[in-house]
């Protein structure tokens, strides 16, 4: 069963920025885009490190640790372990740093806006 959890007022999430929030001990990044709000788990699927602090370009966020990139609305992985702390790596180094983990996306969560308040949907 799905649960709606209040995560903040719309004014807490500036347009074009990723901001952290917590809903029932689930850490998320909420992104305010021109067409609404998207939320993803604040956890890179590569090593479980936080995505907070990653560079946001439109609806794409890059992991600040190993440069993997993700679509913040779909969770889809766009590039896997392409560098370290913003520095690009050649392919053979990428394979080593990936530690044998295959590319995959990040968890997304539906967000609802009601009367200036944002709610995250958890569960089914």
Backbone as ProteinMPNN parsed JSONL, in Angstrom:
{"seq_chain_A": "XXXXXXXXXXXXXXXXXXXXXXXXXXXXXXXXXXXXXXXXXXXXXXXXXXXXXXXXXXXXXXXXXXXXXXXXXXXXXXXXXXXXXXXXXXXXXXXXXXXXXXXXXXXXXXXXXXXXXXXXXXXX", "coords_chain_A": {"N_chain_A": [[0.833, -1.178, 0.0], [0.537, 2.204, -0.828], [2.083, 5.074, 0.608], [1.715, 8.44, 1.49], [4.012, 10.954, 2.144], [4.785, 13.931, 3.74], [7.185, 16.177, 2.53], [8.074, 18.759, 2.399], [7.632, 22.308, 1.736], [6.732, 23.778, -1.414], [8.275, 26.017, -1.864], [10.649, 25.362, -0.67], [12.12, 24.005, -2.504], [13.965, 25.021, -4.913], [13.667, 26.007, -8.364], [15.326, 24.099, -10.83], [17.235, 22.94, -9.201], [18.716, 20.365, -7.159], [17.633, 19.007, -4.194], [18.063, 17.673, -0.978], [15.929, 15.511, 0.931], [13.95, 13.868, 3.457], [11.974, 11.017, 3.989], [10.227, 9.152, 6.087], [12.651, 7.897, 6.997], [13.792, 7.407, 4.528], [16.135, 8.537, 2.36], [16.132, 11.04, -0.035], [16.591, 12.77, -3.191], [15.177, 15.664, -4.343], [14.076, 17.154, -7.246], [13.296, 20.148, -8.761], [11.812, 20.775, -11.669], [10.968, 22.483, -14.763], [8.546, 21.356, -15.585], [7.499, 20.177, -13.301], [8.026, 18.116, -10.364], [10.572, 15.788, -9.49], [11.763, 12.821, -7.897], [14.452, 10.986, -6.553], [16.199, 8.175, -5.13], [18.654, 8.979, -2.745], [21.144, 7.717, -3.322], [23.702, 6.242, -4.911], [23.685, 3.554, -7.187], [26.071, 2.245, -7.647], [28.128, 2.15, -5.515], [26.612, 2.755, -3.352], [26.939, 5.267, -2.32], [26.134, 8.718, -1.431], [24.149, 10.663, -3.721], [23.767, 13.312, -3.45], [25.088, 16.531, -3.907], [26.03, 16.057, -6.374], [26.468, 17.084, -9.792], [23.906, 18.82, -11.423], [22.306, 18.871, -14.482], [19.897, 20.066, -16.271], [17.634, 17.523, -16.427], [19.378, 15.6, -15.596], [21.533, 14.025, -13.356], [24.797, 13.798, -11.984], [26.813, 11.412, -10.342], [28.706, 12.426, -7.596], [30.957, 11.004, -6.91], [31.829, 8.878, -8.668], [31.061, 9.686, -11.164], [28.887, 8.507, -12.551], [25.872, 8.846, -14.414], [22.421, 9.832, -14.185], [18.983, 9.893, -15.109], [16.834, 12.033, -13.531], [14.093, 11.808, -13.416], [13.245, 9.38, -14.503], [15.027, 7.582, -13.473], [16.767, 6.152, -14.965], [19.935, 4.837, -15.887], [22.481, 6.635, -17.46], [25.159, 6.844, -17.997], [27.895, 4.973, -16.867], [30.037, 4.873, -14.168], [32.184, 6.74, -15.055], [34.332, 8.259, -14.277], [36.366, 9.758, -11.676], [35.489, 11.755, -9.071], [34.758, 13.849, -10.84], [36.75, 13.79, -12.78], [37.457, 12.486, -15.904], [37.878, 9.057, -17.005], [39.84, 6.608, -18.816], [38.454, 3.835, -20.74], [39.423, 1.232, -19.876], [40.192, 1.729, -17.246], [37.784, 2.504, -16.183], [36.425, 0.067, -16.139], [37.791, -1.281, -14.113], [37.304, 0.369, -11.848], [34.566, 0.108, -11.71], [34.222, -2.243, -10.4], [33.211, -4.696, -11.199], [30.493, -4.403, -11.135], [27.404, -4.16, -12.775], [25.885, -1.714, -14.94], [23.074, 0.026, -13.699], [19.883, 1.54, -12.96], [18.674, 4.178, -10.746], [16.527, 4.27, -7.89], [13.279, 5.652, -8.209], [10.781, 7.984, -7.028], [7.353, 8.819, -6.854], [6.108, 12.174, -6.787], [3.866, 14.432, -5.344], [2.188, 17.504, -5.618], [0.383, 19.604, -3.523], [-1.493, 22.319, -2.796], [0.782, 24.019, -2.36], [2.45, 22.323, -0.973], [4.68, 19.519, -0.822], [4.549, 16.031, -1.406], [5.859, 12.824, -0.945], [5.576, 9.647, -2.423], [5.603, 6.55, -1.025], [6.191, 3.038, -1.155], [4.003, 0.589, -2.716]], "CA_chain_A": [[0.0, 0.0, 0.0], [1.305, 3.433, -0.967], [1.977, 6.022, 1.705], [2.112, 9.803, 1.146], [4.759, 11.556, 3.244], [5.117, 15.339, 3.531], [8.643, 16.382, 2.487], [8.398, 20.181, 2.461], [6.856, 23.257, 0.944], [7.293, 23.971, -2.756], [9.3, 27.073, -1.771], [11.893, 24.747, -0.174], [12.776, 23.311, -3.612], [14.115, 25.991, -6.001], [13.683, 25.535, -9.748], [16.625, 23.755, -11.399], [18.182, 22.47, -8.194], [18.444, 19.107, -6.458], [17.714, 19.245, -2.756], [17.803, 16.486, -0.185], [14.777, 15.434, 1.829], [13.818, 12.556, 4.083], [10.597, 10.571, 4.166], [10.241, 7.887, 6.84], [14.025, 7.384, 6.974], [14.258, 7.217, 3.155], [16.809, 9.743, 1.896], [15.868, 11.283, -1.449], [16.887, 14.062, -3.804], [14.015, 16.189, -5.044], [14.481, 18.114, -8.273], [12.201, 20.964, -9.288], [11.997, 21.062, -13.085], [9.917, 23.346, -15.308], [7.278, 20.641, -15.705], [7.1, 19.543, -12.049], [9.02, 17.632, -9.414], [10.995, 14.39, -9.579], [12.529, 12.419, -6.72], [15.226, 9.747, -6.665], [16.927, 7.78, -3.924], [19.936, 9.665, -2.581], [22.075, 6.592, -3.162], [24.174, 5.748, -6.196], [23.669, 2.098, -7.184], [27.416, 1.688, -7.811], [28.677, 1.791, -4.21], [25.705, 3.185, -2.301], [27.313, 6.586, -1.812], [25.093, 9.707, -1.708], [24.157, 11.436, -4.96], [23.741, 14.729, -3.075], [26.333, 17.211, -4.264], [26.32, 15.797, -7.778], [26.125, 18.159, -10.724], [22.616, 18.677, -12.085], [22.207, 19.556, -15.779], [18.548, 19.742, -16.72], [17.079, 16.416, -15.635], [20.433, 14.59, -15.434], [22.442, 14.253, -12.233], [25.986, 12.94, -11.997], [27.302, 11.006, -9.031], [29.92, 13.185, -7.297], [32.052, 10.103, -6.569], [32.358, 8.128, -9.808], [30.553, 10.306, -12.403], [27.745, 7.864, -13.196], [24.802, 9.825, -14.599], [21.077, 9.286, -14.093], [17.832, 10.755, -15.369], [16.2, 12.171, -12.223], [12.655, 11.505, -13.486], [13.026, 7.959, -14.812], [16.01, 6.785, -12.741], [17.584, 5.418, -15.933], [21.376, 5.089, -15.941], [22.884, 7.162, -18.759], [26.596, 6.578, -18.126], [28.275, 4.206, -15.681], [31.396, 4.97, -13.625], [33.027, 7.315, -16.11], [35.441, 9.031, -13.738], [36.475, 9.877, -10.227], [35.353, 13.142, -8.606], [34.685, 14.782, -11.961], [37.832, 13.581, -13.75], [37.144, 11.362, -16.803], [38.843, 7.958, -17.032], [39.747, 5.754, -20.007], [37.605, 2.661, -20.6], [39.971, 0.134, -19.096], [40.162, 2.131, -15.836], [36.37, 2.471, -15.809], [36.092, -1.323, -15.831], [38.373, -1.609, -12.807], [36.596, 1.135, -10.819], [33.183, -0.401, -11.627], [34.281, -3.382, -9.48], [32.403, -5.791, -11.716], [29.06, -4.116, -11.033], [26.792, -3.787, -14.045], [25.099, -0.475, -14.874], [21.629, -0.009, -13.48], [19.308, 2.818, -12.585], [18.443, 4.556, -9.355], [15.117, 4.217, -7.53], [12.524, 6.906, -8.296], [9.59, 8.061, -6.192], [6.4, 9.827, -7.302], [5.936, 13.361, -5.956], [2.613, 15.135, -5.566], [2.107, 18.862, -5.076], [-0.965, 19.997, -3.119], [-1.595, 23.582, -2.058], [2.093, 24.502, -1.964], [3.182, 21.32, -0.195], [5.11, 18.359, -1.593], [4.411, 14.719, -0.76], [6.544, 11.711, -1.591], [4.807, 8.406, -2.323], [6.426, 5.389, -0.687], [5.485, 1.766, -1.204], [3.501, 0.099, -3.998]], "C_chain_A": [[0.88, 1.243, 0.0], [1.035, 4.379, 0.201], [2.474, 7.379, 1.228], [2.787, 10.428, 2.349], [5.116, 12.985, 2.867], [6.638, 15.51, 3.556], [9.041, 17.848, 2.487], [7.455, 21.017, 1.629], [7.514, 23.433, -0.415], [8.398, 25.023, -2.737], [10.641, 26.549, -1.263], [12.722, 24.13, -1.299], [12.871, 24.241, -4.819], [14.196, 25.323, -7.378], [15.114, 25.265, -10.207], [17.661, 23.277, -10.407], [17.733, 21.123, -7.622], [18.629, 19.371, -4.976], [17.325, 17.978, -2.015], [16.569, 16.63, 0.686], [14.74, 14.031, 2.408], [12.346, 12.251, 4.279], [10.626, 9.199, 4.832], [11.587, 7.181, 6.736], [14.53, 7.033, 5.575], [14.85, 8.541, 2.697], [16.624, 9.881, 0.389], [16.449, 12.623, -1.88], [15.652, 14.463, -4.587], [14.505, 17.264, -5.998], [13.237, 18.823, -8.788], [12.555, 21.339, -10.723], [10.841, 21.934, -13.572], [8.558, 22.67, -15.346], [6.86, 19.902, -14.435], [8.273, 19.104, -11.196], [9.314, 16.152, -9.652], [11.796, 14.081, -8.317], [13.204, 11.079, -6.986], [15.854, 9.434, -5.313], [18.264, 8.512, -3.905], [21.028, 8.627, -2.341], [22.452, 6.08, -4.545], [24.213, 4.221, -6.163], [25.052, 1.457, -7.348], [27.976, 1.219, -6.465], [27.795, 2.238, -3.048], [26.037, 4.525, -1.685], [26.245, 7.609, -2.195], [25.279, 10.405, -3.057], [24.116, 12.934, -4.68], [25.103, 15.351, -3.353], [26.751, 16.946, -5.695], [25.863, 16.947, -8.647], [24.806, 17.835, -11.418], [22.638, 19.506, -13.359], [20.864, 19.176, -16.385], [17.975, 18.667, -15.834], [18.093, 15.286, -15.44], [21.341, 14.979, -14.268], [23.617, 13.3, -12.355], [26.403, 12.64, -10.563], [28.603, 11.777, -8.755], [31.145, 12.315, -7.042], [32.667, 9.432, -7.791], [31.725, 8.522, -11.135], [29.461, 9.53, -13.134], [26.648, 8.914, -13.334], [23.455, 9.128, -14.677], [20.052, 10.341, -14.469], [17.048, 10.831, -14.064], [14.704, 11.865, -12.24], [12.378, 10.031, -13.745], [13.934, 7.045, -14.0], [16.985, 6.061, -13.652], [19.06, 5.828, -15.855], [21.745, 5.517, -17.354], [24.363, 6.929, -19.043], [27.046, 5.972, -16.807], [29.743, 4.39, -15.356], [32.376, 5.5, -14.675], [34.203, 8.119, -15.59], [35.477, 8.956, -12.231], [36.463, 11.359, -9.888], [35.42, 14.15, -9.75], [35.748, 14.623, -13.026], [37.511, 12.335, -14.574], [38.266, 10.322, -16.787], [38.738, 7.213, -18.356], [38.949, 4.488, -19.693], [38.162, 1.563, -19.719], [39.987, 0.456, -17.607], [38.724, 2.099, -15.321], [35.964, 1.061, -15.397], [36.615, -1.752, -14.464], [37.58, -0.935, -11.693], [35.15, 0.654, -10.658], [33.091, -1.613, -10.699], [33.368, -4.528, -9.9], [30.901, -5.558, -11.647], [28.546, -3.63, -12.375], [25.973, -2.509, -13.879], [23.629, -0.762, -14.57], [21.176, 1.325, -12.917], [19.168, 3.004, -11.082], [16.929, 4.557, -9.106], [14.48, 5.599, -7.632], [11.297, 6.817, -7.393], [8.647, 9.114, -6.761], [6.279, 10.961, -6.277], [4.618, 14.019, -6.338], [2.694, 16.507, -4.91], [0.643, 19.166, -4.763], [-0.881, 21.266, -2.286], [-0.254, 24.046, -1.511], [2.914, 23.552, -1.119], [3.524, 20.126, -1.084], [5.02, 17.094, -0.748], [5.118, 13.669, -1.619], [5.696, 10.462, -1.385], [5.772, 7.244, -2.112], [5.575, 4.123, -0.77], [5.014, 1.443, -2.609], [3.03, 1.211, -4.882]], "O_chain_A": [[1.856, 1.32, 0.746], [-0.083, 4.47, 0.708], [3.543, 7.465, 0.624], [2.227, 10.443, 3.446], [5.682, 13.228, 1.801], [7.304, 15.048, 4.482], [10.229, 18.159, 2.567], [6.595, 20.5, 0.914], [8.725, 23.256, -0.548], [9.354, 24.932, -3.508], [11.661, 27.222, -1.409], [13.882, 23.772, -1.094], [11.972, 24.259, -5.66], [14.725, 24.221, -7.523], [16.005, 26.089, -10.003], [18.847, 23.215, -10.732], [16.547, 20.792, -7.606], [19.659, 19.896, -4.553], [16.371, 17.296, -2.388], [16.216, 17.727, 1.118], [15.409, 13.122, 1.916], [11.567, 13.115, 4.683], [11.006, 8.206, 4.21], [11.645, 5.993, 6.419], [15.591, 6.422, 5.445], [14.151, 9.554, 2.651], [16.921, 8.959, -0.37], [16.756, 13.485, -1.057], [15.141, 13.691, -5.398], [15.25, 18.165, -5.614], [12.261, 18.192, -9.193], [13.476, 22.119, -10.964], [9.848, 22.1, -12.865], [7.532, 23.323, -15.161], [5.949, 19.076, -14.486], [9.372, 19.65, -11.293], [8.418, 15.37, -9.973], [12.427, 14.965, -7.739], [12.612, 10.167, -7.562], [16.018, 10.312, -4.467], [18.922, 8.643, -4.937], [21.728, 8.643, -1.329], [21.608, 5.545, -5.265], [24.725, 3.645, -5.203], [25.184, 0.242, -7.201], [28.267, 0.036, -6.29], [28.187, 2.114, -1.888], [25.486, 4.889, -0.647], [25.522, 7.406, -3.171], [26.399, 10.698, -3.478], [24.397, 13.74, -5.567], [26.141, 14.756, -3.062], [27.714, 17.536, -6.183], [24.965, 17.7, -8.269], [24.61, 16.733, -11.931], [22.95, 20.696, -13.329], [20.713, 18.091, -16.947], [17.839, 18.86, -14.626], [17.714, 14.15, -15.153], [21.847, 16.099, -14.198], [23.465, 12.151, -12.77], [26.349, 13.506, -9.689], [29.504, 11.779, -9.593], [32.26, 12.831, -6.964], [33.889, 9.415, -7.94], [31.832, 7.79, -12.12], [29.139, 9.885, -14.267], [26.506, 9.779, -12.469], [23.344, 8.001, -15.159], [20.225, 11.526, -14.185], [16.636, 9.797, -13.538], [14.105, 11.681, -11.181], [11.384, 9.491, -13.259], [13.642, 5.859, -13.852], [17.927, 5.426, -13.177], [19.384, 7.013, -15.768], [21.378, 4.859, -18.328], [24.769, 6.829, -20.201], [26.618, 6.416, -15.741], [30.604, 4.094, -16.184], [33.278, 4.788, -15.118], [35.002, 8.616, -16.384], [34.733, 8.206, -11.599], [37.309, 12.123, -10.352], [36.071, 15.188, -9.63], [35.662, 15.258, -14.077], [37.316, 11.254, -14.018], [39.435, 10.65, -16.585], [37.667, 7.184, -18.963], [38.789, 4.116, -18.53], [37.437, 1.014, -18.89], [39.815, -0.442, -16.783], [38.471, 1.719, -14.178], [35.241, 0.881, -14.417], [35.953, -2.501, -13.746], [37.221, -1.579, -10.708], [34.575, 0.783, -9.577], [31.999, -1.971, -10.259], [32.822, -5.24, -9.058], [30.12, -6.418, -12.055], [29.17, -2.795, -13.03], [25.431, -2.25, -12.805], [23.032, -1.684, -15.127], [21.984, 2.131, -12.458], [19.491, 2.128, -10.279], [16.148, 4.819, -10.021], [15.061, 6.594, -7.199], [10.838, 5.729, -7.043], [9.096, 10.203, -7.119], [6.34, 10.735, -5.069], [4.298, 14.146, -7.519], [3.2, 16.652, -3.797], [-0.229, 19.01, -5.617], [-0.279, 21.286, -1.212], [-0.152, 24.424, -0.344], [3.964, 23.932, -0.601], [2.761, 19.767, -1.98], [5.357, 17.079, 0.436], [4.986, 13.641, -2.843], [5.16, 10.243, -0.299], [6.652, 6.998, -2.937], [4.378, 4.15, -0.485], [5.558, 1.959, -3.585], [2.577, 0.962, -5.999]]}, "name": "protein", "num_of_chains": 1, "seq": "XXXXXXXXXXXXXXXXXXXXXXXXXXXXXXXXXXXXXXXXXXXXXXXXXXXXXXXXXXXXXXXXXXXXXXXXXXXXXXXXXXXXXXXXXXXXXXXXXXXXXXXXXXXXXXXXXXXXXXXXXXXX"}
